[in-house]
Amino acid sequence: MEKKYDIIIIGTGTAGRTLAGRARSSGLKFAIIDSRKYGGTCPLRGCDPKKVLASASEAMDLNNRLIGKGAGSHNSLEIDWPSLIKFKRTFTESYPRETEKMLADLGIDMYHGIAQFADEKTVIVGEDKLKGECIFIATGSKPRKLGIPGEEYLTTDEDFMETKKIPKKIIFIGGGYISFEFAHIARRAGSEVLILHRSEKPLGSFDFDMVDLLVKASETAGIKILTNNPVAAIKKENDGFLVRTEFKKGAQSEIRTYNADMVVNGAGRVPDIEDLKLENADVNSEKKGIIVDKHMRTSNPNIYAGGDCVAEGMKLTPVATLQGQIAAANILDGDDAEADYTGIPSAVFTIPVLASVGINAAKDSDKYKVIFRDRSKWKTTQRTGIEFAASKVIIDEVNDRIMGAHILGPNAEEAINIFAMAMRLNISVSDIRKVIFTYPTICSDIPYML
């Protein structure tokens, strides 16, 4: 059956829903498509349910750190994993239904299935042929394939959050934020945890000095981290798995093996665009995703894209929202809006949290003032029982502006927002120093970080 629409949205995640939210006020005819449950990665199988798991591990860990210091009992608390997963599902189970109701209330036609381009204005979904004057691609991302023997035995990060019983021994492949976050959760849940990373430095997009401290904090918590250990194969063995790596040191290498009850693919995510047949729509893409300009327009002027499926911008939920807003402004309002990625923060929700915004000190460090503070003895750190905490702020003294900030420690994910705001709104360092913060809080530490 052939149907005509003003706008077709492929994907019901953050970017797609942002554009869809304008349907009623636009007066245009919308269609939306998804091959999975409606809602997208973040609320269903990404950051939101992950934070539910992380919050439980943080609460348990805080109690145990303060035993003998006036809080908790004399016995360490333990995570009730089945109850935690059940609680997590209260955040996710109703969301697809709620999303569909919201879209229906907006008057949007909904389709379930894999979307494929037939030509520049036609999308095929099952037996339906949809023609759109404008199309917005927001298909998100999916776990990266490793291309190794035994890959079928891997558990994805999505599957990990549905595990009914936490395994005794878990190996996480890859040293990115996915592995680190879930490794900290699993360790607090009582698992023996190993991270295998293929190169020298894990968490490559974050500041090296801060990552080194987080690695120490992770190892102190009992998480084993091995670098230069690319995984070569996985083999099923009895009730568990045997993971084979090729350890590299200089020009030499050796084969090593590790046993686990579960092996999790934490090697990152890639754009979910393989099934779209973009070539039929004259839409160009590269390894990082669909190529778009700052207006979120693809190589086809009638097709826009946003979110984790595009090459432009950091793969974060707020960025997907921003890109959806820019696309909406250009598609519906005829604006010439551009995406501005200044001052967008990110965080690794480990214990302690590592949060970051802007440049690392390694970049143009000779041009800027770099202020490093060991915050392990600061009161805001000590009262939580955290052993590792620090900050690094990079300042352009000539223009009195913050170029980057990195915080490791309690509530770092909140404090980084002050630095992000300063960068995005072009607030001077001098003006930040004038702010009176609630005391004693992590934000009241900010003037002392500068």
Secondary structure, DSSP 8 states (H G I E B T S, - for coil): -EEEEEEEEE--SHHHHHHHTTHHHHT--EEEEESSSTT-HHHHHSHHHHHHHHHHHHHHHHHHHTTTTTSS-SS-----HHHHHHHHHHHHTTHHHHHHHHHHHTT-EEEES-EEEEETTEEEETTEEEEEEEEEE---EEE-----TTGGG-EEHHHHTT-SS--SEEEEES-SHHHHHHHHHHHHTT-EEEEE-SSS-SSTTS-HHHHHHHHHHHHHTTEEEE-S--EEEEEEETTEEEEEEEEEETTEEEEEEEEESEEEE-S-EEES-GGG-GGGGT--EETTEE---TT-B-SSTTEEE-STTBSSS-S-HHHHHHHHHHHHHHHHS--------TT--EEE-SSSEEEEEE--TTSSTTTSEEEEEE-TTSHHHHTTT-S--EEEEEEETTTTEEEEEEEEETTHHHHHHHHHHHHHTT--HHHHHH----SSSSGGGHHHH-
